[in-house]
Amino acid sequence: PHVLPEAGSRDLLASLIHVEAKAGLEPDPVRRLSVLVTMDPTRARSFADRLRLSKAETQRLEFLLDPSARPSPDLPETENRAMLYRLGAEKFVDSVLLGWAIAGHVNDEPWQALLKLPGRSPVPDFPLNGDDVLALGIGSGQLVGALLADVERWWIDRDFKPDRAA
C-alpha cells in the first residue's frame, strides 16, 4: 500500500499471468500494471507521471484502463475483425488478453483462436483516400473527411470485402 496505493486485488493479475503463459507471450509490465491498479483512465496520466512512465507507456496504460468494447470469442468474427481494424494488432492482442484474463480459464481454446486473428485474418488497408473524393468534384474541407468516414464505416460493415471500384 505504501509503494502502490492504487493496487487492488491481485486475482486479476494472477489470471493475466496465467493467460500470458498459456498464450506463450512474454510478461508485459504495462499490461500487468493495468490489471493491478484500480482507477479510471482519467487518473492514469498523473499515476504514470509519478511512476515516470514514457509517453508511449502512458498512452498504452490509458487505453488498457478504458473499459470500452473488447474483442470476445462470443462476438461474431466480423465484429472482432472490425475491432482489429480500429485498434490495430497490438491493442487488439492486449484487449484479447485482458478479456481472457477477466473471463477466467474455463475454456481457453476460443480465446487462443481469437488471439491468432491478426495473423490468420489481417484486414486490408482502406482502399480510398481524400484524393479519391476530391476527384469526384467535391470541394475540400470537412465534407471530404465526413464522406470518407461514411464510406469507411460502410466498408467495415461489409467485412472489408468491397474493393476500390465498389
C-alpha positions in Angstrom: 0.0 0.0 0.0 2.9 2.4 0.6 4.5 1.8 -2.8 1.4 1.3 -5.0 -1.7 2.5 -3.1 -3.7 2.3 -6.3 -3.3 -1.5 -6.3 -6.4 -3.5 -5.9 -6.9 -7.3 -5.8 -4.1 -9.4 -7.3 -6.6 -12.0 -8.5 -6.9 -10.5 -12.0 -3.1 -10.1 -12.1 -2.7 -13.8 -11.4 -5.2 -14.6 -14.1 -3.4 -12.4 -16.6 0.0 -14.1 -15.8 -1.7 -17.4 -16.5 -3.1 -16.2 -19.8 0.2 -14.7 -20.9 1.9 -18.0 -20.2 -0.9 -20.0 -21.9 -0.5 -17.8 -25.0 3.3 -18.1 -25.0 3.8 -14.4 -24.6 6.5 -12.6 -22.7 5.4 -10.8 -19.5 4.3 -7.3 -20.2 4.7 -4.8 -17.3 2.3 -2.1 -18.6 -0.4 -4.7 -19.3 0.1 -6.2 -15.9 0.1 -2.8 -14.2 -3.2 -2.1 -15.9 -4.9 -5.1 -14.2 -3.3 -4.4 -10.9 -4.4 -0.9 -10.3 -8.0 0.2 -9.8 -8.6 3.6 -11.5 -10.3 5.1 -14.4 -8.3 6.3 -17.5 -8.5 9.9 -16.5 -6.3 9.4 -13.4 -3.8 7.3 -15.4 -1.7 10.3 -16.6 -0.8 11.6 -13.1 -0.3 8.0 -12.0 2.1 7.3 -14.9 3.9 10.6 -14.2 4.5 9.5 -10.7 5.9 6.2 -11.9 7.9 8.0 -14.6 6.4 6.0 -17.5 7.2 7.1 -21.0 4.6 8.8 -23.2 4.0 5.6 -25.1 3.6 3.6 -21.9 1.2 6.2 -20.5 -0.9 6.2 -23.6 -1.0 2.4 -23.6 -1.9 2.3 -19.9 -4.8 4.8 -20.6 -6.0 2.5 -23.3 -5.8 -0.6 -21.2 -7.7 1.0 -18.4 -10.5 2.0 -20.7 -13.4 -0.4 -20.2 -14.8 0.2 -23.8 -15.8 -2.7 -26.0 -13.3 -5.6 -26.1 -12.9 -8.5 -28.6 -14.5 -11.7 -27.4 -15.0 -15.2 -28.7 -18.7 -14.6 -28.1 -18.9 -11.9 -30.8 -19.2 -12.7 -34.5 -15.8 -12.7 -36.2 -16.9 -9.8 -38.4 -17.2 -7.6 -35.2 -13.8 -8.9 -33.9 -12.3 -8.1 -37.3 -13.8 -4.6 -37.1 -12.2 -4.1 -33.7 -8.9 -5.4 -35.1 -9.1 -2.8 -37.8 -9.9 0.1 -35.5 -7.5 -0.9 -32.7 -4.5 -2.2 -34.7 -2.9 -5.6 -33.9 -1.0 -4.6 -30.7 -4.0 -3.1 -29.0 -6.2 -5.9 -30.2 -3.9 -8.5 -28.7 -3.8 -6.5 -25.4 -7.6 -6.3 -25.4 -8.0 -10.1 -26.0 -5.6 -10.9 -23.2 -7.4 -8.7 -20.8 -10.8 -10.1 -21.8 -9.4 -13.6 -21.5 -8.0 -12.8 -18.0 -11.3 -11.3 -16.9 -13.2 -14.3 -18.2 -11.1 -16.8 -16.4 -9.8 -20.1 -17.6 -13.0 -22.1 -18.1 -12.4 -22.5 -21.9 -9.1 -21.3 -23.2 -9.4 -22.5 -26.8 -11.7 -19.8 -28.1 -9.5 -17.1 -26.6 -6.4 -18.7 -28.1 -8.1 -18.7 -31.5 -9.2 -15.1 -31.1 -5.6 -14.1 -30.2 -4.5 -15.5 -33.5 -7.0 -13.5 -35.5 -4.5 -10.7 -36.6 -2.2 -13.3 -38.2 -4.9 -15.5 -39.5 -7.2 -12.8 -41.0 -5.4 -9.5 -41.3 -7.7 -6.7 -42.5 -6.7 -4.8 -45.6 -6.0 -1.1 -45.8 -8.9 1.1 -46.6 -8.8 1.4 -50.4 -9.7 5.1 -50.7 -8.3 8.5 -49.6 -9.1 12.2 -49.8 -7.8 12.4 -53.4 -10.5 10.0 -54.5 -13.2 12.2 -53.0 -11.7 15.3 -54.5 -11.5 13.6 -57.9 -15.3 13.4 -57.8 -15.5 17.2 -57.8 -16.3 17.5 -54.1 -14.7 20.6 -52.6 -12.1 20.2 -49.9 -12.7 20.5 -46.2 -14.8 18.8 -43.6 -17.1 17.2 -46.2 -14.2 15.2 -47.6 -13.5 13.7 -44.2 -17.1 13.1 -43.4 -17.7 11.3 -46.7 -14.6 9.2 -46.3 -15.7 8.2 -42.8 -19.1 7.2 -44.0 -17.7 5.1 -46.8 -15.2 3.5 -44.4 -18.0 2.6 -42.0 -19.9 1.0 -44.9 -16.7 -0.9 -46.0 -16.2 -2.2 -42.4 -19.8 -3.2 -42.1 -19.3 -5.4 -45.1 -16.3 -7.1 -43.6 -13.8 -5.2 -45.8 -15.0 -7.0 -48.9 -15.9 -4.1 -51.2 -13.0 -3.1 -53.4 -11.9 0.3 -54.6 -14.4 0.2 -57.5 -17.4 -0.7 -55.2 
